[in-house]
Amino acid sequence: MSKRVFLIVLDSFGIGAEPDAAAFGDEGTNTLAACAASGKLDVPNMARLGLFNIDGVACGVPAVSPAGCYARLQEASNGKDTTIGHWEIAGLESPRPLPTYPDGFPAEVIREFEQKTGRKVLCNKPYSGTQVIRDYGEEHLRTGALIVYTSADSVFQVAAHEDVVPVEELYRYCEMARAMLQGVHSVGRVIARPFTGTCAEDFQRTPRRHDYSLTPPAPTMLECIGAAGLDVIGVGKIYDIFAGQGVAEAIRTADNADGMRVTDQLAARDFSGLAFVNLVDFDMVYGHRRNAAGYALALTEFDRWLGTFMPKLGAEDLLLITADHGCDPSYTKTTDHTREYVPLLAWGKALRAGVNLGTHRSFACVARTVCDYLGADGRDLAGHSLLEEMKAPEEKQIR
């Protein structure tokens, strides 16, 4: 079987505030520590790979003889959102932040959106996604007006009841917004947020969310891997985050469990290249809702699955586990993402065990390492490869 990389992003799994966290309003945040403090965290497989041996991690029990290579990664981009974090993982740093709207979108933006859709707009404020449908959902049912809201991230979110605005129509409205929001208003993502229910007491968001991301401004590792004639498979919202650029096969998922099921299926497939997996529940279901116990239990569930997944990998498979930002579930100042270091855990039968790779500035070292391992040309990407430090001595000699 040819070389394969399984790159799994635990969406929002930060491991401690970065040096510039105060500039983002996130001083002292630590997603991992919050989960550990909940008393619900049980992750022996990630611990065995070296999670609690990583620089700066002060919770948990370090492994005496870690089975993996491990590192702490600091974000080089000016942001803390999903889009910028994933772009950096894929080798593209973003020195300028994407636009955010703490006071809502300008009147001219809302006016143009109303003209294009033929519907009025409600809300137009930063809001919790679950609370906004409670507060505005009944008015939406009466009037048919669209609920538009944002957050501390660079997002333009549109919520609509599936009986009032059919999902395909909501998607079309979001495509209109994506085409409209360019230039100075180039938000990272336009997000369709369908919901159901009869009143504020029972409104529920459905799994048919859809993200429309800004197109990356330069090629990423996905194009580099594709140019080498290899497969690029995006699982979860990877296709959306990269606006489809460089993703040869997209597999959408409903939740973490579905994402893990799909990843198991890919392990049984004969492909060559990259399976890029996003597990979104950590962020969407637990981090933003500030549910530390739920977050810890979700990590525990992932870790149990990990223990069954690793034995399925072949001699030339590489497993990488990382994150795109933090979302500290114990940080009540906001309900937004937090500016944190992220972990990198690497494991494969061709890698050394117990290698502390230290702290590296830029998530982009993931992209360079993946390209290096697969033999793709990633020289134009940001970051640097960690592969030489990871490889077993005999692999170094072969190379």
C-alpha positions in Angstrom: 0.0 0.0 0.0 1.3 3.5 -0.8 2.0 6.2 1.7 -1.0 7.8 3.4 -1.4 10.6 5.9 -4.4 10.8 8.2 -4.4 14.4 9.5 -7.1 14.9 12.1 -8.0 18.3 13.4 -9.7 18.4 16.8 -11.5 21.6 16.1 -10.6 24.2 18.9 -8.4 21.9 21.1 -6.0 24.5 22.5 -3.4 23.7 25.1 -2.7 27.1 26.7 -2.6 30.8 26.0 -0.1 32.1 23.4 2.2 34.9 24.4 0.0 37.5 22.5 -3.3 36.1 23.9 -4.0 39.3 25.9 -4.1 41.3 22.7 -7.0 39.0 21.6 -8.7 39.3 25.0 -7.8 35.7 25.9 -5.1 35.9 28.6 -4.9 32.8 30.8 -7.1 30.6 28.6 -6.4 26.9 28.3 -8.9 24.5 26.7 -7.0 21.3 27.7 -6.7 22.4 31.4 -10.4 23.3 31.5 -11.3 19.8 30.3 -8.9 18.2 32.8 -10.3 20.3 35.6 -13.9 19.0 34.8 -12.9 15.6 36.1 -14.4 13.9 33.0 -11.2 13.7 30.9 -9.8 10.2 30.2 -7.5 10.1 27.3 -4.9 7.3 27.8 -4.1 6.9 24.1 -3.3 10.6 23.5 -1.4 10.5 26.8 0.6 7.6 25.5 1.4 9.5 22.3 2.8 12.4 24.4 0.0 14.8 25.0 0.9 15.6 28.6 4.6 15.7 27.7 4.2 18.7 25.4 6.0 21.9 26.4 4.0 24.0 28.8 1.3 21.4 29.5 0.9 21.3 33.3 -2.1 19.1 33.6 -2.3 15.3 33.3 0.4 12.7 33.9 3.3 12.7 31.4 4.1 9.4 29.8 7.3 7.8 31.0 8.0 6.5 27.5 5.8 8.3 24.9 4.9 6.3 21.8 4.7 9.3 19.5 6.4 12.5 18.5 4.9 15.6 20.0 5.1 19.4 19.7 3.5 22.6 20.7 2.5 24.9 17.8 2.1 28.7 18.0 -0.1 30.4 15.5 1.8 32.8 13.2 -1.4 34.3 11.5 -3.2 37.3 12.9 -6.4 35.6 14.0 -8.0 32.7 16.0 -10.7 31.5 13.7 -11.3 28.2 11.8 -10.5 29.5 8.4 -7.2 31.1 9.2 -6.2 28.2 11.5 -6.9 25.6 8.8 -5.2 27.7 6.1 -2.1 27.9 8.3 -2.1 24.1 9.0 -2.2 23.8 5.2 0.9 26.1 4.8 -0.7 29.5 4.3 -0.1 32.2 6.9 -2.4 35.2 7.2 -0.6 38.4 8.5 -3.8 40.5 8.2 -6.9 39.5 10.2 -10.1 38.8 8.4 -12.8 41.5 9.1 -15.0 41.2 12.1 -18.1 43.2 13.1 -18.5 43.7 16.8 -21.3 46.2 16.1 -23.0 44.3 13.4 -22.6 44.7 9.6 -22.8 48.1 8.0 -26.2 49.3 6.8 -25.1 49.1 3.1 -24.1 45.5 3.5 -27.5 44.6 5.0 -29.4 46.7 2.4 -27.7 44.9 -0.5 -28.4 41.5 1.0 -32.0 42.4 1.5 -32.2 43.6 -2.1 -30.6 40.4 -3.5 -32.7 38.0 -1.4 -36.0 39.9 -1.4 -36.3 39.4 2.3 -35.8 41.7 5.3 -33.1 41.0 7.9 -33.5 40.6 11.7 -30.8 40.9 14.5 -27.6 42.0 12.7 -25.5 41.7 15.9 -22.9 39.4 17.4 -24.9 36.5 19.0 -24.8 33.0 20.2 -26.1 30.7 17.5 -28.5 28.9 19.9 -29.7 32.0 21.6 -30.3 34.0 18.4 -33.0 31.5 17.2 -34.7 31.6 20.6 -34.8 35.4 20.6 -35.6 36.0 16.9 -37.0 32.7 15.7 -40.7 33.4 16.4 -40.5 36.8 14.6 -38.8 35.0 11.7 -41.7 32.6 11.6 -44.2 35.4 11.5 -42.5 37.6 8.9 -40.1 35.4 6.9 -37.3 37.8 7.5 -33.8 36.2 7.7 -31.9 36.1 10.9 -28.4 37.5 10.2 -25.8 37.5 13.0 -22.0 37.4 13.5 -19.6 36.6 16.4 -16.1 37.6 17.3 -15.0 35.6 14.3 -15.1 36.7 10.7 -18.5 35.2 9.9 -21.8 36.2 8.3 -24.3 33.7 9.5 -27.9 33.3 8.2 -30.4 31.4 10.2 -33.8 30.3 8.8 -36.5 27.8 9.7 -36.6 25.0 7.2 -40.4 25.3 6.8 -40.1 29.1 6.1 -37.0 29.0 3.9 -36.3 25.6 2.3 -32.7 24.6 2.9 -31.7 24.8 -0.8 -33.1 28.3 -0.9 -31.1 29.2 2.3 -28.0 27.9 0.6 -28.7 30.1 -2.5 -29.0 33.1 -0.2 -25.7 32.3 1.3 -24.1 31.9 -2.1 -25.4 35.4 -2.9 -23.8 36.7 0.4 -20.5 35.0 -0.4 -20.3 36.6 -3.8 -21.2 40.0 -2.3 -18.8 39.9 0.7 -15.5 40.5 -1.1 -12.8 43.2 -0.8 -13.1 45.2 2.4 -15.9 42.9 3.6 -14.2 39.6 2.8 -15.4 37.6 5.8 -13.8 34.3 6.3 -17.1 32.3 6.1 -20.7 32.7 5.2 -22.6 30.1 7.2 -26.1 28.7 6.5 -27.8 27.8 9.8 -31.1 26.0 9.3 -33.3 25.2 12.2 -36.6 23.6 13.1 -39.2 23.7 15.9 -42.5 25.4 16.7 -41.5 28.1 19.2 -38.6 29.6 21.2 -38.9 26.7 23.7 -38.1 24.0 21.2 -36.2 25.6 18.3 -33.2 23.4 17.3 -30.4 23.8 14.8 -30.3 21.0 12.2 -27.2 19.2 10.9 -27.6 20.8 7.5 -25.3 23.7 8.2 -23.2 24.7 5.3 -20.1 26.9 5.2 -19.1 29.1 2.3 -15.5 30.1 2.8 -13.3 32.7 1.3 -11.1 31.2 -1.4 -7.5 30.9 -0.1 -5.4 33.7 -1.6 -2.5 31.3 -2.6 -2.0 27.5 -3.1 -1.9 25.3 0.0 -0.6 21.8 0.6 -3.8 20.5 -0.9 -2.8 21.7 -4.4 0.8 20.6 -3.8 -0.3 17.0 -3.0 -2.7 17.0 -5.9 0.0 18.2 -8.3 2.1 15.2 -7.2 -0.7 12.9 -8.5 -1.9 11.9 -5.1 -5.3 11.8 -3.5 -6.7 14.6 -1.3 -9.7 13.6 0.6 -11.5 16.2 2.8 -13.7 14.8 5.7 -16.2 17.0 7.5 -16.0 20.8 6.7 -12.6 20.7 5.0 -14.1 21.2 1.6 -16.0 24.2 2.8 -13.0 25.8 4.7 -10.9 25.7 1.5 -13.8 26.6 -0.8 -13.1 23.3 -2.6 -9.6 24.4 -3.7 -7.3 21.3 -4.0 -9.9 18.8 -2.5 -10.4 15.9 -4.9 -13.0 14.1 -2.8 -15.2 15.6 -0.2 -17.1 13.6 2.4 -19.4 15.6 4.6 -20.2 14.4 8.1 -23.0 15.1 10.6 -20.9 15.0 13.8 -17.7 13.6 15.5 -19.0 10.1 15.5 -19.8 10.3 11.8 -16.3 11.7 11.1 -14.6 8.9 13.0 -16.7 6.3 11.2 -15.7 7.8 7.8 -12.1 7.8 8.8 -12.3 4.1 9.7 -13.7 3.5 6.2 -10.8 5.4 4.7 -8.3 3.3 6.6 -9.7 0.3 4.9 -9.4 1.9 1.4 -6.4 1.7 -0.9 -5.5 5.3 -1.6 -2.3 7.3 -1.8 -2.1 10.8 -0.3 -3.9 12.8 2.4 -7.1 12.2 4.4 -7.7 15.6 6.0 -10.3 15.2 8.8 -12.1 17.9 10.8 -14.0 16.9 13.9 -16.2 19.9 14.7 -18.2 19.0 17.8 -15.5 20.0 20.2 -15.9 23.6 19.0 -19.5 23.9 17.9 -21.2 21.8 20.5 -19.0 22.2 23.6 -16.5 25.0 23.3 -18.8 27.8 22.2 -21.4 26.6 24.6 -18.8 26.7 27.4 -19.5 23.1 28.4 -16.2 21.8 29.9 -17.6 18.4 31.0 -19.1 17.8 27.6 -15.9 18.8 25.8 -13.9 16.5 28.1 -16.3 13.6 27.4 -16.1 14.2 23.7 -12.3 14.0 23.9 -12.6 10.8 25.9 -14.9 9.4 23.2 -12.3 10.4 20.5 -9.5 8.8 22.5 -11.4 5.5 22.8 -11.9 5.5 19.1 -8.2 6.4 18.6 -7.2 3.2 20.4 -9.2 1.2 17.9 -8.0 3.2 14.9 -4.3 3.1 15.3 -4.0 -0.7 14.9 -5.7 -0.3 11.5 -2.8 1.8 10.1 -0.3 0.2 7.8 3.5 0.3 7.8 3.7 3.5 5.7 0.8 5.4 7.2 1.3 8.6 9.2 -1.1 9.8 11.8 -1.1 13.5 12.8 -3.4 15.0 15.4 -3.6 18.8 15.8 -6.0 21.7 16.2 -6.8 25.1 14.5 -7.3 27.4 17.6 -8.6 27.2 21.1 -12.1 27.6 22.6 -11.7 27.4 26.3 -15.0 26.1 27.7 -14.3 27.6 31.1 -13.6 31.1 29.8 -16.8 33.0 30.5 -15.7 36.5 29.4 -16.8 35.6 25.9 -18.2 32.5 24.1 -15.7 32.8 21.3 -12.5 31.1 20.2 -9.4 31.7 22.3 -5.9 32.4 21.1 -4.0 29.3 22.2 -1.1 27.0 21.3 -2.3 23.8 19.7 -0.8 20.3 20.1 0.8 18.2 17.4 0.9 14.4 18.0 2.5 12.2 15.3 2.6 8.5 15.2 3.5 5.9 12.6 5.5 2.7 12.3 8.2 4.5 10.4 8.6 7.2 13.1 10.7 7.3 16.2 9.0 7.1 19.6 9.3 9.7 22.4 10.6 12.6 20.4 9.9 16.0 22.0 9.8 18.3 18.9 9.6 21.4 21.1 7.7 24.6 20.3 7.4 25.8 16.8 6.0 29.1 15.5 3.4 28.4 12.8 1.0 25.6 12.3 2.4 25.5 8.8 5.1 23.0 9.9 2.2 20.4 9.6 1.9 21.2 5.8 5.6 21.0 5.2 5.9 17.7 7.1 3.0 16.2 5.2 4.4 17.2 1.8 7.8 16.0 2.8 6.4 12.6 3.8 4.4 12.2 0.7 7.1 13.4 -1.7 5.1 16.5 -2.8 6.8 19.8 -3.5 5.9 22.1 -0.7 8.8 24.5 -1.0 6.5 27.5 -1.6 4.5 26.9 1.6 5.2 28.6 4.9 6.8 26.7 7.8 9.4 24.0 7.9 9.3 20.2 7.9 9.7 18.2 11.1 10.0 14.9 9.3 13.8 14.4 9.8 13.4 14.7 13.5 10.5 12.3 13.5 12.0 9.5 11.4 13.5 6.3 12.8 17.2 6.0 12.1 16.7 3.3 9.4 14.2 5.4 7.6 16.7 8.3 7.5 19.2 6.0 5.9 16.8 4.8 3.3 15.8 8.3 2.4 
